[in-house]
Amino acid sequence: MKTHVTTTTLAIVPWFILGIEAFSVVPRPKIPVSPTQLASTTTPASTDVLQSTINVASSSKRTLGSQELLMLPRQYRPKLDKGEDPFPSMSHVSVTLLSATPSIEALSQAIEMAMDTHPLLRCHVEGDGEPDERIDLLQMVRKGEPNPCTFVAPNEKTFTSKDVLRVVDVNGTDINALAKSWQNNFSTDIDDGSWHKKASKGPLWRLTLHRLNNGDGQCALVFASNHAISDQGSVNMLMDQMIADVASIEENGAITNKAVSQEMPMAMEDSVLGMENRWSDVQTAGISPSTLKYVADKAAEGFRNPVILPDSEKAGDSTLSAITTIMGQSAGGENQASSERKTVLQFRTLPKETTEALLEACRFHGVTITNALTAAAALTSSDFIDGGDAKAGTKRNYKVLQSLDMRRFGSQLDSCATVACMAGSNDLMLGPIQDRSGESVRSNPDSSESQKLFWALAREGRMQTNKFIQSDGPVHAVRVFDFAMTVSDLNNLVDLTARSKDSQGRAYSAGVSNNGVYERQAAVQRDDTNERGNIKIKHGKYKVLDVFYGTPHSRSGCLYSVSTITVDGSMKLTFNPAAPIVSEQTNAEYADAFVELVEKVVASSSSSSSGNFLSNLNISEGSLSLAAAACGAVGIAMHAPAWSEFFTNLSIMKENVADPKDFYDAFNFWVFFAVGHPLLQPILWISDVLHGSPGPLVLDLVPASFLMANILFIGLTALSKEFRNALNVAALSAFLTYVGSGLDGQAGLGDFNLQLNDSYQGQAVKGCPAYEDVHQPSMDNFDLDKYQGKWYEQKFHDWTQFKEVYDTTLDIKLTPDRQGWIDDFGVKGPAPDSAKLSWDKSPVANGAHYFLFGRVDPNDPPGILREKGFGVEFPNYIVDVKKDPVTGEYTEAIQFQCLERGGVRVFEGINFMSRNPVMTDEELTAMHQRAKAAGMYPYGAAPEQMHTVARRGVDEPKIDNNWQQMWHAIGFDRLLELLTESIEDGGR
């Protein structure tokens, strides 16, 4: 769940007003309903639980960040002294539906482990956050903070599962009864603003298990918390951890692979701005002209007068409302019924096939799913904004809140390794949109007008989002909000807005929070590995069926709101506006209209994009070539910084290399493989098209439909100069774009990381290291004879290799005079995953051999082999070997080749090799650690920088089919053998 953001105004010093972006969603105060009110029978969690040890040296403490102070919330003493109620907390609720019901014992143990893992799950808050004084007449500008609100997570066992686990036994045995139970719980918890009462003691979360009377079948786990400690991404990780631990306990009697205990998470401000870079640390030094421009742009949004209330509710003038609020009054007077607003809920599911079609349609139109959802929210809102009183021709602007995961912006210090809140957002201004536009699109989705309107809004959302990100909007937003919260009582302004008769707490026309794909998010780190895997849909007998989540808009926030997450290919949607502004019936109608709109637009978009556009176009001369060139220019521009860096390094290399031949030999070596990789891609694609084409086979080899398509393509190319020219321009553009993606690492760091002196973690790494810099102790007394023989390559970072091959082997042997060596490099290709339909039809499906040659220089220390090929020679460092403890034979090895010219690293190659065809994940992880110890991560040895070589089973039979018989009949296999023999003889 993401924090909601609105534009308001603040009195920073007396009579000085500055527009800022402020988070403005606060839940309504409400006495929490006990689980006994949710179902007839509630069983307390009373089972003894597994005791664990928290791996921290002492209590973890951290001052709350500004965003967390809003959600906690930090209180306002002047109102408390008048006897007014405290500001309510902001809640965060998420429900996970499972295919099976865990035992209380196992679930309790999993909760205990979660508390040990995540500090905020065992924390409380110390400090009241009161300033030394309020220095303005309106009592809202703060000076000093002697006792700041502080998270404290003791290392001793202050809480157990009994403090957070509730169990609801549902009356009934069907899924409908279960759904009614957890939905009632969800409705209660989302409006529970009482978390602030528990802050000084904790815990700040709870988990409610809803189970059927028979204790078997599906169940629901409802997570609820003070939003200050959690967002949806970290809750997904938490739930996955607990489900996996429950499965392990029930299957093995214990958690066999425990999660690594984490440190206290940083505040969102620290993750985005960098440590010690909050307003309290840097003050005005953090303000730049770009920050001031951001503030001005936010203030200017008000001039577009976006709609925030339906016509049935009267909204006041936004500028006058802002002035009234900063003067310490609720705009339009106080709405006495504001505390009675509550969340109304609707839950929907977008079928898997529709979700997949939505993704494809978004890709076709060059937008994200979130962009499409914001367009759908604006259009659907236009159907309800008139309050049922249609006004022909009325157009309005819609301000849509779009949630963001702030971990992705600024310094990006937080990696979502523990439960925390890093939620943020940006504003989209869409419109003007005519009333009932969503209805028009739904009634006629196939029309060009409907399609144009929907996707134009989606592209507008993409454009505004990209502009926000590219201009460092997330950084400016966090800095301005941190400034406002530090120097003013921002929570009081939010409270005044919430009570306003004019705005009724509404700041946005609609809000969209899209949490992405559940299974693509990272899971907790476990003891047995340094790498985090992804969340899984299934652990043991427990499969995640649904996930729904939300935060409240009941007190302040959006007029209409939807939160989405995709689970197992199907999108789950939660609609949660505030009543009575939006009634239960209206919310249900809105949810139905929203889903219908998405389904119909996607279905029409899919059918319209599948036709042959060429047959319906009257193409003007030069238009296709111009379009291809424009697309190519965009593709090249995307990688322009990488191209610039490449040519800079190339000029440095040329200037520093005395012999031009040395320069051009190295450059030609680079060019050969830079060209080879992009040329291979269309070959593989055409091969799969060939073998995936329908229809009868000609000579039992080639589908007739493929031959016909080729005839048509060749005819079109021959007859149309326009098409031919456009094709050439497109091919060249695609080629340069692909090479550009290799220069900036987007085409695969394992086999196509082409940049000269490429960087690691944002820092340029120049030249090649000396052997003594990477040589490991295992290489002491290295025996080259033991190094001979067959090796199976497991991983590589090497652009002279191709990720499309598999079963790679290296058979190394010394020449008789021991002054040279030969590497018989065996490959098969393409790999099954690289060409799913054609891999077994390839002429080298059963293997091919290539030979690399080198020399053993007596002046080199043992462990260096000189490798020569393609006109250049470079050292091949044997960095590390693993020895059999019994025989002393080498069982694993790490190779490192590096070519440097003129202080510029042209090429680096890293190979992980084993005597065994297959290695376990643990063995590969150990190799990565040894490479890291050797200082090779900056050169490409990190896991994300290496490609894993695919392998078929060692006992798999030789491939034999019509195509292999054809290759044999024409003598292709014999040609490969002769070529191999001639190359080998030439190297002896």
N, C-alpha and C positions, 0 to 999 in steps of 0.2 A: 504494500500500500504506500502511496506517495503523499507527502504533505501537500496541502492545498495552498495556493499562493494568490493573493489579491493585491491590487494597487490601492493604497490609502494615503493619508497624509499625516504627518507628525509635527508636533511642536518640539523642535530639538532644543532650542533655547527660546526664552520668551520672545514671541512675535516673529520668530524665524521658522518658516515652514518649508519642508523638503518632501517631495514625493518619493515614496519608497515602495518596494515590493514586500508585502507582509503575509505570512501564513495565517489563514483566517478560519480554519475549521475547528470548532470546539464543541464537544458533545453536550447535550442538555443535562442538567442535574436530575438525577432520578435515583430513588432507593432501589438497589439491586434486588431482583426477584430470586429467591432461593430455588435450588433444583427441585424441591418438593412441590413447587408450584408449576413445574414443567411436566411432571408425570406423577402418577399416584404413588410410586414406590421409589425412594432414593436410598441407596446403600452407601454409607461413608467408606472411603478407602482406608481400611484398617489393617491391612496385611503388612507384616514385617517386610522390610525392603533391604536390598543388598547395600552394604556400606562401602563407599568408595573414598578414595583420597584425592583431595584437590591439590593439584600440582602447582601451587603457587607459594612463594616464600612467606608472604604476609598478606594482609588485607589489601585488595586493589581499590584505589580511589581515583576519581577523576571529576573535575568540575564539569557540570552539565554545559553543553553547547546551547546556543541560542534557540535552535530548532527544538531541542529537547525541553528547554524552559517553556516554550509555548505549549507543548503537549502535556507537560507534567501536571499543571502549569505552575509557573512562579506566581505567587499571590500578590495582591495589592493592598498594603496595610491600611491606607486611608478608608477604603470601603469596609474592611473587616472591623475597624475601630467604630464604624457607624452601625455595626450589627448586621451588615449585609452578608449574604451567603458567600462562601468561597467560590472562586471560579472553578467550574467542573473540569475534569481531566478529559483528554481525548483518548478514546478507546480504539483498539484494533482487534478485529474478529476474523477468524478464518476457520472453516470447517473442512475436514478431510474425511471422506467416506471410504470405508474399507470393505473388502469382500468377506472378511472374517472378523470375529470378535476376539481380542486378546484377553488373557486371564488378568485379573487385577494384580496378581503377584508379579507377572512379567512386566506389565505396564508400569507398575510402581518402581521396579528396578530400573527400567529405561528412563523414567523421569529423574531418578536419583543421578544416573549417569549424565543426563542432560544438564542438571544443575552443576555438576562437577565440571562439565565442559565449558559452559557459557556463563561468565561472571554476572551478566545482567539478570540472569534467572535466579540468582541468590542475593541480589542486591537490595539495599534500601537507600533512602536519600537523607542526608544530613544537611543542615543549613537552611535558613529561611529566605536567602536571596535579597533581603532588604538592603537598600542603600544607606549610606551615612546620612544623607539628607536628600530631599527633593527641592530643587533650587528655583523652580518657576512658580508663578502665581497659580497655575492650573494643577500643580502638584503631579506632574508627569515626566519631568526631566530629572534623571537620577545622577547622583554624584557619589562615587565609591560603592563598594560592596564588601563589607568586612566578613560576612558570613555567607559565602556563595552556596547555592544548592550543589551538592556533591554526591555522586554515586559512590557507595561503599559496598564492596563485595567481600565479606569476611572469608578467611580460609577455613574457619571451623564450620561444623554442621549447624547452621542456624535454622535451616528449613529442611523438611523432608517431603516426600510425595504427599503425605497427609495434609500438608498445607496448601496444596494446589489441585489435587485430584478430586473430582466429584464424579459420582456414578449415578446415572439415571436409568432405572429399569422401566422400559416402555411398556405400557399396557397395550397388548396386541402382539401379533406375530408377523404382521405384514410390513412391507417397505413403506407404505403410506403412513402408518402409525409412527415409524421411525423418523420419517421426513418431518412430520408435524412436530415431533418432539424437538429435534435439533433446530428446526426453523424458529420455534418459540424461544429456544435458548439463544439463538443468534440475534433475534429481535431484542431480547432483554439486554444482552451483553453489549450490543453496539451503542445503545443509549445509556450505558452505565457510566456516569461521570464521577463515580465515587472513588476512583483509584487514588486521588490525591490524599484521601483520608488514611490510606495504607502506606503512603510513601515513606514515612519515617520509620516504619517497621518492616515493610515488605511482607511477602513477595509481591511483585508487580505484575503477576500473570496467574492464570489458572487454566486447567484443562478439564473438560467435562466429557466423559464417555457415555454415549447413549447406546444402550444395547437392548435387544428384544428379550422378551421373557424367557425364551428357550435358551438364551445364552449362546446361540450359534448364529451363523449367517452374518449378514452385513451389520456394521456398526458405524457410528459417527463420532469423531473426535473434534470437539469445539474448543479451539484455542482463543483465549481472550487476554488482553494485556493493556497496560498503559502504553499508548503508542510511542512514548518516549524511548522504550526499550526494544521495539521491534518494527520491522517492515515486512512486507510479504515475502520478499526474496529470502530473508534470513529465517522466516518461519517455515518456508518450504524446506530449507535445509534442516531445521530442527525436527520437523515432523518425519522427514526421511530418516534421520538418525534414530529417532525413537522407534519407528516401525522396524527398521533393520535390527535394532537391539532386541526388540520383543521377539522377532523371528529367531534370532540367535539363542536367546534364553530358552525359548520353548523347544528348540531343536537340539541344543547342546547342553542345556542346564546352566549356561553362563554366557556372558558377552565375550566371544572369542577374539574379537578384534576391536579394542576399545577406541573411542574417539580421543584425539589429543586434546588435553585441556588447554584452553585459550586464555590469553591475557585480556584485561579490560579493553574493550574496543574504544577507538578514538571517536571523538565527536565528528559529526558530518562536516562541520566547519574546518576541522583539522585535515580531514581527508581531501577536501576540495582546495583549501587555501594553502595547505602545508602546515607542519607543526610550528607552534609559536608564531602564528601569523593571524590570529584573531584581532578584532578591533582593540581589545584590551592590551594586546602585545605591540601593535604597530601604529595604532591611532590613524592619523591622517596620512601617514606614509603609504598606506594601502590604497588610497584614493587616487585614481588616475583620470585623465580626461575621458577615457573610454567609460569609466564608471559613471561620470557625470552625464555623459551622453545616454547611457543606459537608463538613468533616473529620468532624464527628460523624455525619452521615448515612452517610458511607462506612464508618465504623467499625461502624455499626449493621447494615450489610448482612450481616456475619458471623453475626448471630443467626438469620438465616433458613437458615443451614446449607445453601447450595447444593451440589449434587453436582458433584464435579470428577473423579472416577474411576469406572470401571465396577465393578460388584460383584466382578468377578474380581480387582480390585486393591484392597487395603485402604487407605483413607485415614484419617489421624489426625485428632484433634480440632483444628479450625482455630484456636481461641483458644490452646491449648497450643502449637501449632506456631508461632504468631506470637511468643509469648514466648520460645520456644527459639531462634528465628531472631535476634531482637534481642540475645540473649545471646551471639551469635557461633557458634552451632552449627546444623547441619542438623537439622530436625525429624525425630524418629524415627531419627536416625543417618544416616550417609552411604550413599547407594546407589552402590556402586562401578561399577555398570553404566550410570550416568547419561550418561557420555561416549559410550556406544555407541548411544544412541538416534539414530534417523535419520528423516528425513521420508519418508513414503510418499505417492504421488501418484496422483490420478485426475483425468482431464479430461473434461468433459461439455459438450454444447451444447444449449441450449434452443431449439427451432425458432422461426423468426421469428413464425409465427402464434400460437404459445403465448406468446411474449414480449409480443406485442401484446395478447393476451387477458389476460395478467397485469396489464398496465398499465391496461386498461379496468376490470378487476375491482377493482384498487386504487383507482382513481378513484371507482368506484361505492360502495366501502366507506369512502372518506375517509381512506385511508392511503397511504403511499409504498411503492414496490417494496421498499425496504430493510426497512420494517416487516414486509412479507409474508415476506421472506427470513429475518428473525430468528424469526418464528413457525414457519416450516418447519424451521429449524435446531433449535429447542427440541423440536418434536414428533418429528422424526426421531431426535434424540438419545435420546428416551424409549424408542425401539424397541431400542436397543442397550445402554442403561445397566445392565440387569440381568445383562449378561455371559452371556446365554443361559439363565439360570436364572430363569424367570418367577416373580414373586411377586404373586399376585392382590391387587388393591386397593392396592398400594404407590403412594404419590404423593410427588413430589420437586419441589424448587425448582431452577430452572436459571438460572445466571448467564451471560448472553450478552454477549460483548464486541462492541460495534457501532462500527466504524471511522468516523472523521470527518475531513474536510478542515479543518484548523484555520485555513486562510486565510479562512474564512467567519465567524470569531468575533472578538470583542474589537475591537481597533483596526483589524484587517483591512488591514495595511500591505502584505503581500505579494500580488502579482497573478499569481503563477505565470508570470512572464516568463522565468525561467531555471530550470535544473535545481537542485532543492533538496528538502529533506524538511520538510514541514509536516504530518506525520501525527499524529493523535491519536485519541481514542476516548471512549466513555462506556459505563457498565455498565447492562445491563438485567436486572432480576430478574423472571423469568417463572415462574408456577406458583402453587400446586402443580399438577403435571401427573401424571396417572396413567400408570404404565408401559405401554408399547405403545400409547400414544394415537395416534401417527403411523400405526401399522399399522391401527388402527380407522378412522381417517379415510380411508386409502387403500382399504380394503375396502368402505367405504360412504360415498363422498364426497358423494352426493346427499342424505344425511339432514340434517335441520335441526341435529342435534346436532354433526355433523362441521363443517358450515359455521359454526355459532355458535362452536365451539371455535377454529377456525383464525383467523377474523377478529376474535374477541375478543382473542386473543393479539397479533395485529397492531396492534389499536387500543391495547392496553396498552403495547406498544412505542412507539407514536406518542406516547401520553400521557407516558410517562417521558422520552422524548427531548425533547419540547416543554418539560417542566418543567425539565429539565437546562439547556436553552438559555435559557429565559426567566429563570431564576434566576442567570444568568451563570456557570453551571457550567463551561463551557470556560475562562473566565478564572481561576476559582478553582482548577481542576485544574492548569492550567499554573503558576500562582503557587505552589501547594503543592509540586508536583513540583520546581520550580526551587529552592525553599527546601531541600527534602530533598537534592537532588543537590549543592547548594552547601555545606551544613554537614555532610554525612555521606558515607561511602563506600557509596552506594546500590548500586553495581555488586557489591559484596561480598555484600550481602543477597540480591540476585538470584541470585548464584552459590550461596549457601547453600540457597536455595529450590530451585534446579535440582537440587542433589545430594540433596535430602531424600527419605528413604524414604517418609515419610508422604504427601507431595504429588506426588512424582515430577515436580516442576516445573510441575504443573498449577495454574492459578489460575481457570480458567473452564470451564464446561460446554461451551460452544461459542463460536465467533467468526465474525462475518460482516463482510466488507469488500466493499462495493459501490461500484465506481468510476464508476458512472453510464454515460452514453452517450458513447462514444469521439468521435463526430463533433461533439458539442456543446461540446467543450473547446477552449479558445483555442490557436491556433497561435503560433509565434514571430512577433515583429515583424520585418517586412522593410524594406529601405531605401526602397522606393518609396511607403510609406504610413505615416501615423501611427496607423492603426487596425489592430488585430490581427483577422485573420479566424479562422475555425474550422479545426480539424483536418479533413482530407479522407480519405475512404476510398480514393480513387484519384488517383495522380499519374502521368501518362503511361501506360505499360503496366503499372505496378505497382498492384495492388489489394490492400488489406489484407483477408485472408481470416479470420484468427483472431488474437486476443490473449489470452494466459493469463498470470497473474502470481501471485506469492506471496512471503511471508517465512516463515522457519522457526519451527516450534513444537517442534522436536526437543529443545531444551534446556529451554525453559520457555514456557508459554503456555496454549493452549486444548486441551481434550480432543479436540473435533472442530472442524474449521475449513474454511470455504469462502470463496473470493475470486471476485468476479464483475465482469464488465464487458460492456456491450452494444455489439456491433459490427455495423453494417449491419442493425440491427433484431433481431439474434439474440444471446441472452445466452450468454456463455462462462463456465464455472464451473471453478475449480480447487479440489480437495479435498486438503488437505495436513496431516493430523495426524501424530503421532509414533509410530513403532513402537519397541519391541514393545507399547506400551500399546494402540495400535490397529493391528491387523495389516493387511497388504496386502489380504487377503480381506475383512476387516471394512470397510475403507475403501471398497472397490469396492461392497460391499453398501449401505453408507451413502450413497454417491453415487447409486446407482440408486434407493434409496428416497426420497432427497431430491427428485430430479427427478420421480419418479413422483407424489409427494405434490403438488408444485406443479402438475403437469399436470392431475391429477384434480380438485383443488380449484378450479382456474381454470375447467376445463370445466364443472363443476357450477355454479359461481357464475355463469358467463355465461348458462347456460340458465335458472337460477332467477330471475335478475334481469331476464330479457327478457319475462316474462309480464305480463299485465294484473292488477295487484294489486287494483284496485278491484272486479273481479268476484268476488273471493274473500274480501272483507272485510265484516264486519258493523260498519259504522262507527257509533260512538256519537255522539250529538248534541254538536256543538262540538269534537270531537276534531281534525277536519281544520283548522278555523280556528286552534285552539290550536297544532297542529303547524306550520302556516304562520307564525303569529306568532312561535313559538319560533325557527324557522329565520331569520325576518326579523330578530329581535333579535340573533341570532348574527352575521348579515351586517352589521348596523349597528354592532354592538360591535367588529367587526374594524377598522372605520374610525373608531372613537370619537375617538382623538386628533386625527385630521384634522378631524372635525366640530367638536371643541372649539376647535381653532386657528382654524377659519373663523369661528365665532361671536364669538370674541375679537377678531379683526381687524374683523369687521363692526361690533361695538359701538364700537371705536376710530374707525372711519370715520364712524359716525353722530354720535359726540360731537364730532368735529373739523370736520364740514361745517356751515357756518352756515345754509345754505338747505336745508330738508328736501327740496325738489324736486330739487336736485342729488344728494342722497343716493339718493332713490328712482329717479331716472333711471338712475343707475349700477347700482343693485341690480337693477332690472328688466331692464337689459341683460344682466347676469350670469344672471338666472333664465331668460330666454328660451332661451339656448343650453344652460344646464345641464339644462333640460327636453327640449330638442330632441334631444340625443344619445341618451339612453336610450329615447326614443320610437321612434327610427329602428331600433333593434336588433330588436325583435319583428317589425317590418315586413319587414326583410330575411330574417329567419328564416322567416316565414310564406311569403314569396315563394319561397324555395328548397324548402320543403315542398310548396308548390303544384306547382312545376314538376318536382319529383322524385317525385311520387306516381305509382304504377304504374296501368296500366289504360287503357282506351280514352278518347279525348278527346271532350268534349262541345263541339260547334261548332268542332272543331279547336283549342280553346283550353284548356279546363280538364279535367283528369283526373276521371273519374267517381268514383274512390276518394276524391279530395280533397273533392268535393261531399258524399259520403256521410259522411266523417269530420266535416265541418262540421255536417251535420244532427244527428249523434249528439252532438257537443259542445254545440250550441245546445240540444238537447233536455235533456241532462244539466244544463246551466246553468239552464234554465227550470224543470225539475222538482225540482231539489235545491237547497234553500236553503242547506244545509250546504256543498255544493260551490261555490255562488255566493259565499257569504261567504268561504270559504277562498281562492277565486280572487282576490277583491278584496284580501284581506290579503296574499296572496303577491305580487300585482302591485305593491302599494304598497311592500312590503318590498324587492322586487327593484329598484324604482325608487330608493329611498333608498340601497340598497347600491351601485348603479351610480354614483350621484352621489358617494357616499362614496369609491368607488374613483377617481373623478376628482379628488377633493380631496387624496388622498394619492398620486396619480400612478400608480396601478396599472392604470388603464384606458387608458393610452397618453399619454405625455408630449407627443406631437406635436399631438394635436387635442383632448385632454380633460384638460388640466392646469388644474383649476379653482381651486386654492387661491389665496386672497388673500395677497399678499406671500409667495409660495411660496419655498421654500429651494433652495439649490444646494450640493451636497456637505455637507449638514448644517447650513449656515448660512443664516439667514433673510436675504432680500434685500428691503429695504423700498423702496417708492415707485418712481418712474421716474427715469432719468438725464436730465440736460440734454443738448441736442443736441451741445454742444461736447465732452461726455464720450465720445461714440461716433463723432462725425464723423471721417472718414478723409481723408488728404491727397488721395485721388483725387477728392474732392468740391470741391476748389478750382476756382474758375471754372466751377461747375456750370451747364449750359445746359438749362433746363427743356424747351425745344423738342426737343432730342435725346432727351429722356426719353419723349416721346410715342410712341405706336404699340403694337404687339402684343408682349406678353411671355408666355413660357411658364413657368409656375410649376414649379419642380423640387422644392423642399422647403418645409415650413412648420412653425412652432410657433405654433398659432393655434386657440383653441377656438371661433372663429366659423366655422371650416371643418370639414369632415367627412372623415375618412380613407377613407370608403367611395366617394368620387367620384374621377374621374380625368380626364386630358386638360384640366386646368385652365389657362385663359389669362386674361390681363388686358390689355385694350385701352384705353390711357389717352390722353385727349385734353383739351386746354384748351378752355374756352368762348371764344366770339369776343372777349369783353372781357378775356380772360386773367386774370379775377379768380376763376374757378372751374374745376373739372376734373371729368371724368366717367370712371369706371372701369367698362368693360363686362366684367363678370366671367363668363366662360364655363366651364361644367362639363358633364360627362357622368357618369351614374351609374345604378346602382352599378358599381364597378369589378369586373372579372371575378373577382378573387381574393376580393372581399367577398361576392359572391353567385354562386357558381360555376354554379348552374343557372338563375338568373333574370336575370342582368345584361342580356342582350340582349332581354328582354321588357319592360324598363322604359319608361315613357312619355318619359323623358329620356335614353334610351340613345344617341340621336343629338344630344344636347346641349340645353342651356337657358342663358339669359342673365339675369343679374341686374345691377343697376346700383348702384354706390356713388358718392356725390357728396361734394364737398368744395370748399374755397375756398383761394385763394392769398392769404395775409395779407402785405401789403407790409412789415409790421413784422418778419416772420420772416426769418432768413437764408436764402439759396438752399439748397434741399434739404429744406425742411419744407413739407409739404402738410397742410392741415387736413382731416380726414375726419369725416363726419357720418353717423350712422345709428342707428336704434333709440333716438332721444331723447338721444343723447350725442354730444359732439364731442371728438376727441382728435387729437394730432399724429401724422402719418405721416412719420417720419424716413427720408430716403434716406441711408443710412449710407455706402455704398460703391458705386462703379461701376467697371466695367472697360471700357476703351476699345479700339476697333480701332486698331492701331498705324498703319494706312494712312489710314483715313477719319476717325478720331476719333469715330466713332459709338459709342454705348454698347451693349455686347454682353452684359454681365451686371450685375445690380444686387442689392443687399441692402436690403430695407425693414424698418423697425422701428416698430410702432405701440405706444403705451403710454398707458393710461388710469389716472390717479391721482386719488383723492378723499380728502381728509383725511389725507394721508400714507400712504395704503394703496393699493397697486397692485392694481387690479381686473382689469386685462386687459393682456396683452402679446401682440403678434403679430409674427412674424418670417417674412419671405418671401425665399427664394432664387429669382431669376428670370433667365432667359436669353432671348436672341432666337432660340435654337435649341430645337427640341422636345426634344432629347436631349442630355444632358451626360455626359461620361465620369466615372468614379470619381475620377480625378485632378483634374478640374476642380471637382468638388463638394468634394473634400478641401481644395483651395485656397480655396474660398469659406468653408469652416468656419474655416480659419486666419485669413482676413481678418476674419471675424466675431469670432474670439477676440481678435485684435489690437485690435478696437474695444471690447473689454470686454463683449461680448454673451453670453458663455457663461453667466453667472449668470442671464440672463433667458430662456434657452431655446435658444441657438444651438449647443449641443454636439451632436454626431452622435446620441447616444442620446436627445436631447430633441426631435428633429425627425422629421416624417413625410415619407417620399419619395412624391411624387405618381406614381401609376401612369400608364402611357401605352400606348396601342395604336400600332401602326405608322402613320406619317403617310400611307402609301399604302393603308391598309385601307379597303375600300369602306364606304359607308353601310349601316347595319344594316337588313335588310329581312326580316321574317318575318310570320307570322299575327298576332302581337300588335302589331307596328308598323302593319300594315295596319288593325287594329281601332282603334288610337289615331287613325290618320288619318281613318278613316270617321266616328268620332264628333266629329272636329274638335278633338282635344286639341292637336295641333301648332299649329293656327291660334290657339287660345286662348293658347298660350304666346307666340306672335308678338305678338298684340294686347296682352298683358300687358307684354311687353318694350317695345313702342312707347309705351304709356301711361306707364310708369315713366320712360322716357328723356325724353319730352316734359315730364313733370312736373318733371324736374330741370334743365331748361334755363332 
